[in-house]
């Protein structure tokens, strides 16, 4: 029986999971996303991390806040299009003064084929900043691990609200495939 080998994840994705694991993340909330697939798969395999599948990204803001109230560290994984869904819910972070970390895979940038991704992709950082979230960005594999670790320090050391934007070049070109 010939089995197709599963390709190894890019090292930057391994760096993200290692940083989260090493800094005590106990819950990961997410809407399924290919850019976060390695972290999601590792979290699902790890008995020390509870993975929470969301129906929409704003639920994740509440999950992360509730985890903090319950004494756990959590992170929200989403695409840039999901940031628009969360804007109103970010008020919870401000009013409750909750520490918050989200890792955002970007769309609407490099070689984007879907024009619907463009508007939110171009304004993701601004939307987050307007809601009081500090924005860090990683566009190259060798800066991802350090950027995520810096965000974890700011969130769980200083009580900040931080988003790490993971540039679309990291994920690579998306391909639109048509049948027939």
N, C-alpha and C positions, 0 to 999 in steps of 0.2 A: 504494500500500500504506500503510495507516494503522498506525503503530506507537504504542503507548501509551508516553508518556514515563515514564521511571523517576524517581520523586520523589527529590529531593535528601535525603541523610541529615540528621537533626537536627544542628545545629552542635556539640552536645556530643560526638557520636560522632566528628566530624572533629577536635575538640580532643583526644580520647583518642589517636587515631592519630598526630596531630602530636606530641604529647608523647612517645609511645613512639619514634617515628622520630627526633626531635630528641635524645633521650637515649641513642641507640645500641642499642636493642633489636634483636637479630639473630634471635631465635627467638620464635615465638608458638605455644603449645600450647593446644588447645581441644577441647571437645566442642561440636559445632555448636549455636548458640544465636541466636535472632533478635535479642536485645538487643545482641549483639556482632557482628552480621552485617557492619556497615560496616568495622570493624577487621579482621575475618577476610578480607573481600573485598580490602581494600587490601593486607594482608599477602601474600595470594596473588598479587597483581599486582606486588609489589615484589621485584625480584631480590636486594635486600640483606637480605631477611627470609625465613627458612625457616619455613613454617607446618607444624605437626605436629598432625594430626588424631588425637584420642585415642579409645579405646573406653570409657574411664571416667576420671573426673577425677583419681583418685589417681596414675595414670600420669604426669600432668602435673607432680606434685611431683618425681618422679624426672627427668623431662625437663629441668625448670628447674634442678635441682641439677647434672645432668650437663652442661648448657650452661655453667654457671659453672666447673665443673672443666675444661672445654675452652676457657676463656677468652672465653666469649660471655655476653651479657646476654639473659635470656629472661623472659617473663611467661606466667602461666597465666590463661586466660579461662574462667570457668564461671558457672553459675547457683547460687543459694543452696542448692538441693537437692544440688548436687555437693559442697558443703563437708562434708556428713555422710559422703560416701564417702572423704574424704581424712584424716579425723581420725587414724587410726593411722599413716598415711604421714607426717604432720607431724613425727613423731619423728625422721625422717631429717634434717629441717632443724635440729632442736635438736642432735642428736648430731654432725652434720657442720658445724654453725655456718655454714650456707649462707645467703647473702642470698636473699630470696624476695619476689616480688611477684605477687599475684593480683588480678584485677579481677573482681568478683562482681556479676552482675545479680541483683537481688532478686526473689523471688516470695513469695507468702504475705502480702502487705501490701495495698496500695491496690487495691481492687476485684478481688481475687482470686476467680476462679470455681472453682478447683480446691481442695477442702478438703485434699487430700494435700500441698499446698505449704505449708500453714499452720504446722505444727509446726517444720519446719526454718527457715522464713522468720523465725519469731519468735525463734529461738535461734542463728542464724548468727553474729552478732557475739560472743555468749558462747562458742560452741564454738571460734571462732578465738582469742579471748583466752585461754581455758583452755590452748590449745596453744602459747602464747607468741607469737602473731601480733598485732601492733598493728593496730587497726581504725580506718580513716578512712571517712567517709561523705559522699556527695554526693547531694543530693535535688533540686537545682535546676540547670538547664543552665549558668548562669553560674559555678557553683563547680566543675564537673567538671574542666576543664583544670588549674586551679591545684591541686586536690586530687591529681590523678594525678601532676603534676610534683613535688609535695611528697613523695609516696610514692616516686617514683623517686629523689629526693635521699636519703631515709632508707635505701632499700634499697642503692643502689649507692655512696652516699657514706659511710654509717655501718655498712653490713653488716647492716641490720635485716631483719626479716620483717614485711611489711605487706600488708594486704588493704584494697582500696578497695571499699566497698559502694556500688553504684549503685542508688539507690532505685527502686522499681517505678513511681513516678509519672513518672520520666524516660522509661521505655519506653512507658508509656501502658496503657490498659485492654486486656487480652487478651479476645478474643471467642471464645466457644464456639459453633461452628456445627454444626448437625445436618443431616444429609441426609435428605430425605424428609419 
